[in-house]
Amino acid sequence: MKQEAFRKLLRRYANGDCTEKERKFLEDLVLHNPVVGNWEWNSEEERVLMGIRIKQAIDERRFGSGRSIRNMRWYWPVAASLLVALGGWWFFRVGTMESADKPLRITETSAFPSDGVRLTLADGSVISLDSLDKGVVDVASGSEIIKLDAGKLVYAHLESGDLVPKHGKQPMNTIHIPNGKQFQLTLPDGTDVWVNTATTLTYPVSFTGGKRSVELDGEAYFEVAKDKSRPFEVVANGTSIVVTGTRFNVSAYASDNGVTTTLVEGGVTVRAGAREAELSPGDQAIVGKSGKIEKRRGGVEQALAWKNGYFIFDDMDIQAVMRSVARWYDVRVTIGVGVSAKRFGGSFPITAGVDELLTDLETVGNIKFEREGKEVELK
């Protein structure tokens, strides 16, 4: 089968439009010949999103049918093989690392209430966005803040507004995303931001001067409005990411002990103290606590997964896996000594529920879990 015909078949499979004969052909093909090389995509993002769409199609069958995970094992090699064809994706694999000498406690509950998304205005007043209807939220310093729906806020520039207040200090807003929620935001310059769970983003009500700067504590994906005269900067835990117009993800949770920048499109400069690194699409930069920058290729799938409703763990230790789980499901996790030596790789839809994820880990990782409310213990 020619490459373009196979790509079209993959798209139909992802959309659920395959005939039974086509579905069987594709699944039989990849099970017998799972590695398909030399694929060409219009962009890295297209390849990643196609893989996620196929994974979603598989999971809709797997979870939507109500059948037990143990009765759906035949989908696992199909998922692995299809995603390998798109760039080396696996469902789960298990390895080991050095075991901790005592149980580990993972607590990722955010410092702000988990009852909803909150917006703190420049005057210090706090607005609960979840409880607001659509419409204008506030008008200040040249911008009108509008809530479009349950998951998006837009700053619209007002031509008649005063961009710089008389006292000269730029008014700032802060959006707080609690555990288990995500939110989308359009900044005053037109930059779109997807803000992940347990994250705080601080930004000016109107961008003035020669630079557009925001502060991040947590994780966000940015599609920056192009403006070569005014670079866009994300400041996160001592790291600065500077661009003029591009798409990239920044993960800067304090408990992860580092800042990871993943570039999808365009170019960025990552700076930490006197060090800096230039990234090209598909590159990733990890800034450690010491300020050292490690640059590597890949990691786009994992970086974009949360935005598309997935956890993707790439050969991660159980501590890192449980930090992500704790943030999203707002649980506290105790990891037993033996369990702390395990590593996992795979993907999972975040909408499927914490018990289903933990059951999967039980199945593939030879572990046991007990959950009582927000307390989870892995044994």
C-alpha positions as CSV (number, residue, x, y, z in Angstrom):
1,M,0.0,0.0,0.0
2,K,1.3,3.4,-0.9
3,Q,2.2,5.9,1.9
4,E,-0.6,8.4,1.2
5,A,-3.2,5.6,1.0
6,F,-2.0,4.2,4.3
7,R,-2.2,7.7,5.9
8,K,-5.8,8.1,4.6
9,L,-6.6,4.7,6.1
10,L,-5.1,5.8,9.5
11,R,-7.3,8.9,9.4
12,R,-10.4,6.9,8.7
13,Y,-9.5,4.6,11.5
14,A,-9.0,7.5,13.9
15,N,-12.3,9.0,12.9
16,G,-14.1,5.7,13.2
17,D,-15.0,5.7,9.5
18,C,-13.3,2.4,8.5
19,T,-15.3,-0.5,7.2
20,E,-15.0,-3.7,9.1
21,K,-12.8,-5.1,6.3
22,E,-10.5,-2.0,6.4
23,R,-10.2,-2.1,10.2
24,K,-9.3,-5.8,10.2
25,F,-6.8,-5.3,7.4
26,L,-5.1,-2.4,9.3
27,E,-5.0,-4.2,12.6
28,D,-3.7,-7.4,11.1
29,L,-1.1,-5.5,9.1
30,V,0.4,-3.6,12.1
31,L,0.3,-6.7,14.3
32,H,2.4,-8.6,11.8
33,N,4.6,-5.7,10.7
34,P,4.4,-3.0,13.5
35,V,7.4,-0.9,12.4
36,V,6.7,1.4,9.5
37,G,9.5,3.8,8.7
38,N,10.1,6.8,6.5
39,W,6.8,8.5,7.1
40,E,6.5,12.1,6.1
41,W,4.1,14.5,7.8
42,N,3.3,18.1,7.1
43,S,4.5,19.0,10.6
44,E,5.5,17.4,13.9
45,E,2.2,18.5,15.4
46,E,0.2,16.7,12.7
47,R,2.1,13.4,13.4
48,V,1.6,13.8,17.2
49,L,-2.1,14.7,16.9
50,M,-2.7,11.8,14.5
51,G,-1.2,9.4,17.1
52,I,-3.4,10.9,19.8
53,R,-6.6,10.6,17.7
54,I,-5.8,7.0,17.0
55,K,-5.2,6.4,20.7
56,Q,-8.5,8.0,21.4
57,A,-10.3,5.8,18.9
58,I,-8.8,2.7,20.6
59,D,-9.7,4.0,24.0
60,E,-13.3,4.7,23.0
61,R,-13.7,1.0,22.2
62,R,-11.8,0.0,25.2
63,F,-13.5,2.1,27.8
64,G,-16.8,3.1,26.1
65,S,-18.0,-0.5,25.8
66,G,-17.9,-1.1,29.5
67,R,-15.9,-4.3,29.1
68,S,-13.2,-5.2,31.6
69,I,-9.7,-4.2,30.8
70,R,-8.7,-7.8,31.1
71,N,-11.1,-8.7,28.3
72,M,-9.6,-6.0,26.0
73,R,-5.9,-7.0,26.0
74,W,-5.9,-7.7,22.3
75,Y,-6.2,-3.9,21.8
76,W,-2.9,-3.3,23.5
77,P,-0.6,-4.7,20.8
78,V,-2.8,-3.0,18.2
79,A,-2.4,0.4,20.0
80,A,1.3,-0.1,20.4
81,S,1.8,-1.2,16.8
82,L,-0.3,1.6,15.3
83,L,1.5,4.2,17.4
84,V,4.9,2.8,16.6
85,A,4.0,3.3,13.0
86,L,3.5,7.0,13.8
87,G,6.7,7.4,15.7
88,G,7.5,4.9,18.5
89,W,4.6,5.0,20.9
90,W,3.9,2.1,23.3
91,F,1.1,1.3,25.6
92,F,3.0,0.2,28.7
93,R,6.4,-1.1,29.5
94,V,7.9,-1.8,33.0
95,G,11.5,-1.4,34.2
96,T,13.2,-1.0,37.5
97,M,15.3,1.6,39.3
98,E,16.9,1.9,42.8
99,S,14.3,1.3,45.5
100,A,13.7,3.9,48.2
101,D,14.5,2.9,51.8
102,K,11.2,4.1,53.1
103,P,7.6,4.8,51.8
104,L,7.4,7.9,49.6
105,R,4.6,10.5,50.0
106,I,3.3,12.4,47.0
107,T,1.2,15.5,47.7
108,E,0.4,17.8,44.8
109,T,-2.6,19.6,46.1
110,S,-2.4,23.2,44.8
111,A,-2.0,26.1,47.2
112,F,-5.3,27.6,46.2
113,P,-8.9,26.1,46.6
114,S,-9.8,23.3,44.3
115,D,-13.5,24.4,43.9
116,G,-12.9,26.3,40.7
117,V,-10.9,28.5,38.4
118,R,-10.1,31.9,39.9
119,L,-9.1,35.2,38.4
120,T,-7.3,37.8,40.6
121,L,-7.6,41.3,39.2
122,A,-5.1,44.1,39.6
123,D,-6.9,45.6,42.5
124,G,-6.7,42.3,44.4
125,S,-10.3,41.3,44.0
126,V,-11.0,37.6,43.2
127,I,-13.5,36.4,40.7
128,S,-14.7,32.7,40.5
129,L,-14.9,32.1,36.8
130,D,-16.8,28.8,37.2
131,S,-19.8,30.5,38.7
132,L,-20.0,33.3,36.1
133,D,-22.2,33.3,33.0
134,K,-20.8,34.3,29.6
135,G,-20.1,37.9,29.1
136,V,-17.9,40.8,30.2
137,V,-16.0,40.0,33.4
138,D,-14.1,43.3,33.9
139,V,-12.9,46.4,32.0
140,A,-9.5,47.9,33.0
141,S,-6.5,49.6,31.4
142,G,-7.5,49.3,27.8
143,S,-8.8,45.7,27.9
144,E,-12.2,44.2,28.1
145,I,-12.1,40.7,29.8
146,I,-14.8,38.4,28.3
147,K,-15.8,34.9,29.4
148,L,-16.8,33.0,26.3
149,D,-17.7,29.7,27.8
150,A,-16.9,27.4,30.7
151,G,-13.3,26.9,29.7
152,K,-12.1,30.1,28.0
153,L,-11.4,33.8,28.8
154,V,-10.5,36.5,26.2
155,Y,-8.8,39.9,26.7
156,A,-10.1,42.2,23.9
157,H,-8.2,45.5,23.3
158,L,-10.3,48.6,23.6
159,E,-9.1,51.4,21.2
160,S,-10.3,54.1,23.6
161,G,-8.7,52.6,26.6
162,D,-5.6,53.9,28.5
163,L,-2.9,51.3,28.1
164,V,-0.6,52.8,30.8
165,P,-2.2,54.0,34.1
166,K,-1.2,57.4,35.5
167,H,0.8,55.9,38.4
168,G,3.0,54.1,35.7
169,K,2.8,50.6,37.1
170,Q,1.4,48.0,34.7
171,P,-1.7,46.3,36.3
172,M,-1.4,42.5,36.4
173,N,-4.0,39.7,36.5
174,T,-3.4,36.2,37.7
175,I,-5.4,33.1,36.8
176,H,-5.3,30.1,39.2
177,I,-6.2,26.6,37.8
178,P,-6.9,24.1,40.6
179,N,-6.2,20.4,40.7
180,G,-8.3,18.5,38.1
181,K,-9.1,21.4,35.8
182,Q,-7.7,23.1,32.7
183,F,-8.4,26.4,31.1
184,Q,-7.9,28.4,27.9
185,L,-7.0,32.0,27.8
186,T,-6.4,34.6,25.0
187,L,-4.0,37.3,26.2
188,P,-4.3,41.0,25.3
189,D,-1.8,40.6,22.4
190,G,-3.8,37.7,20.9
191,T,-1.6,34.9,22.2
192,D,-3.6,31.7,23.0
193,V,-2.6,29.8,26.2
194,W,-3.8,26.4,27.4
195,V,-3.2,26.3,31.2
196,N,-2.9,22.9,32.8
197,T,-4.0,21.7,36.2
198,A,-2.5,23.1,39.5
199,T,-1.0,26.1,37.6
200,T,-0.8,29.9,38.2
201,L,-0.2,32.3,35.3
202,T,0.4,36.0,35.9
203,Y,0.3,38.5,33.0
204,P,-0.3,42.3,32.3
205,V,-3.8,43.5,31.4
206,S,-2.2,45.2,28.4
207,F,1.2,44.6,26.9
208,T,3.3,47.8,26.7
209,G,6.9,48.5,26.1
210,G,9.4,46.4,24.1
211,K,8.6,43.0,25.6
212,R,5.6,40.8,26.4
213,S,6.3,39.0,29.6
214,V,4.3,36.5,31.7
215,E,5.1,34.4,34.8
216,L,4.3,30.7,35.0
217,D,4.1,28.4,38.0
218,G,3.0,25.0,36.7
219,E,2.4,24.1,33.0
220,A,1.0,25.8,29.9
221,Y,1.0,25.5,26.1
222,F,1.5,28.7,24.2
223,E,0.6,29.7,20.6
224,V,2.2,33.1,20.5
225,A,0.9,36.0,18.4
226,K,3.6,37.1,16.0
227,D,5.3,40.4,16.8
228,K,9.0,40.7,15.9
229,S,9.3,44.1,17.5
230,R,8.1,42.8,20.9
231,P,9.5,39.4,22.0
232,F,7.3,37.2,24.1
233,E,8.8,35.9,27.3
234,V,7.7,33.2,29.8
235,V,9.5,33.4,33.2
236,A,9.3,30.2,35.2
237,N,11.3,29.2,38.3
238,G,14.4,31.2,37.2
239,T,14.2,30.2,33.6
240,S,13.3,32.6,30.7
241,I,11.9,31.4,27.4
242,V,11.9,34.1,24.7
243,V,10.1,34.0,21.3
244,T,8.5,36.3,18.8
245,G,5.8,33.9,17.5
246,T,5.7,30.1,17.9
247,R,4.1,27.1,19.6
248,F,5.7,25.5,22.6
249,N,4.9,23.9,26.0
250,V,6.5,24.8,29.3
251,S,6.3,22.5,32.4
252,A,7.6,24.2,35.5
253,Y,6.0,22.5,38.5
254,A,8.1,23.2,41.6
255,S,8.0,19.6,42.7
256,D,9.5,18.5,39.4
257,N,12.8,20.3,40.3
258,G,13.2,21.7,36.8
259,V,11.7,23.5,33.9
260,T,11.1,21.7,30.6
261,T,10.4,23.6,27.4
262,T,9.2,21.6,24.3
263,L,9.1,23.3,20.9
264,V,6.4,22.4,18.4
265,E,6.8,25.1,15.8
266,G,9.1,28.2,15.2
267,G,12.1,28.8,17.5
268,V,12.7,29.7,21.1
269,T,15.7,30.7,23.2
270,V,15.9,29.2,26.7
271,R,17.9,31.1,29.2
272,A,19.0,30.2,32.8
273,G,21.5,32.6,34.3
274,A,24.4,33.0,31.9
275,R,23.5,29.8,30.0
276,E,21.2,29.6,27.0
277,A,20.0,27.2,24.3
278,E,18.4,27.7,20.9
279,L,15.6,25.2,20.1
280,S,14.3,24.0,16.8
281,P,10.9,22.2,16.3
282,G,11.0,18.8,18.0
283,D,13.6,19.9,20.5
284,Q,13.3,19.9,24.3
285,A,15.3,21.8,26.9
286,I,15.4,20.8,30.5
287,V,16.8,23.3,33.0
288,G,17.8,21.6,36.3
289,K,18.0,23.2,39.8
290,S,21.7,24.1,39.2
291,G,20.7,26.1,36.1
292,K,22.4,23.6,33.7
293,I,20.5,23.3,30.4
294,E,20.1,19.8,28.8
295,K,19.0,19.9,25.2
296,R,17.6,16.8,23.6
297,R,15.4,15.7,20.7
298,G,11.9,14.4,21.1
299,G,9.4,14.4,23.9
300,V,6.7,16.3,21.9
301,E,4.1,13.5,22.4
302,Q,4.4,13.6,26.1
303,A,4.5,17.4,26.3
304,L,1.3,17.8,24.3
305,A,-0.6,14.9,25.8
306,W,-2.3,16.8,28.7
307,K,-3.6,19.4,26.2
308,N,-5.3,16.6,24.3
309,G,-6.7,14.8,27.3
310,Y,-4.0,12.2,27.9
311,F,-1.3,11.2,30.3
312,I,1.8,9.9,28.4
313,F,4.6,8.5,30.5
314,D,7.9,7.9,28.7
315,D,9.9,5.4,30.8
316,M,9.1,7.4,33.9
317,D,9.7,6.4,37.5
318,I,6.6,5.8,39.6
319,Q,7.2,9.0,41.5
320,A,6.9,11.1,38.4
321,V,3.8,9.2,37.3
322,M,2.1,9.7,40.6
323,R,2.9,13.4,40.7
324,S,0.9,13.8,37.5
325,V,-1.9,11.6,38.8
326,A,-2.0,13.5,42.1
327,R,-2.3,16.9,40.3
328,W,-5.1,15.9,38.0
329,Y,-7.2,13.7,40.4
330,D,-6.4,15.8,43.5
331,V,-5.3,12.8,45.5
332,R,-2.4,12.2,48.0
333,V,-0.3,9.1,47.2
334,T,1.9,6.9,49.4
335,I,4.3,4.7,47.4
336,G,5.6,1.5,49.1
337,V,9.3,0.7,49.2
338,G,9.1,-2.1,46.6
339,V,6.8,-0.1,44.3
340,S,9.3,2.8,44.3
341,A,11.7,0.8,42.2
342,K,9.4,0.5,39.2
343,R,9.4,2.5,35.9
344,F,6.5,2.8,33.5
345,G,5.8,4.0,30.0
346,G,2.4,4.4,28.3
347,S,-0.6,6.5,27.8
348,F,-4.0,6.9,29.4
349,P,-7.0,9.2,28.9
350,I,-7.4,11.5,31.9
351,T,-11.2,11.4,31.7
352,A,-11.3,7.7,32.4
353,G,-10.9,8.1,36.2
354,V,-8.2,7.5,38.8
355,D,-9.4,4.0,39.7
356,E,-9.2,2.8,36.1
357,L,-5.6,4.2,35.8
358,L,-4.6,2.5,39.0
359,T,-6.2,-0.7,37.9
360,D,-4.1,-0.5,34.7
361,L,-0.9,0.0,36.8
362,E,-1.9,-3.0,38.9
363,T,-2.4,-5.2,35.8
364,V,0.9,-4.3,34.1
365,G,3.1,-3.4,37.0
366,N,2.4,-6.2,39.5
367,I,1.4,-3.7,42.2
368,K,-1.7,-3.3,44.5
369,F,-3.5,-0.1,45.5
370,E,-5.9,0.9,48.1
371,R,-7.9,4.1,47.9
372,E,-10.0,5.8,50.5
373,G,-11.3,9.2,49.4
374,K,-8.3,11.3,48.4
375,E,-5.8,8.9,50.0
376,V,-4.1,6.4,47.7
377,E,-1.6,3.7,48.8
378,L,0.5,1.7,46.3
379,K,1.9,-1.5,47.6
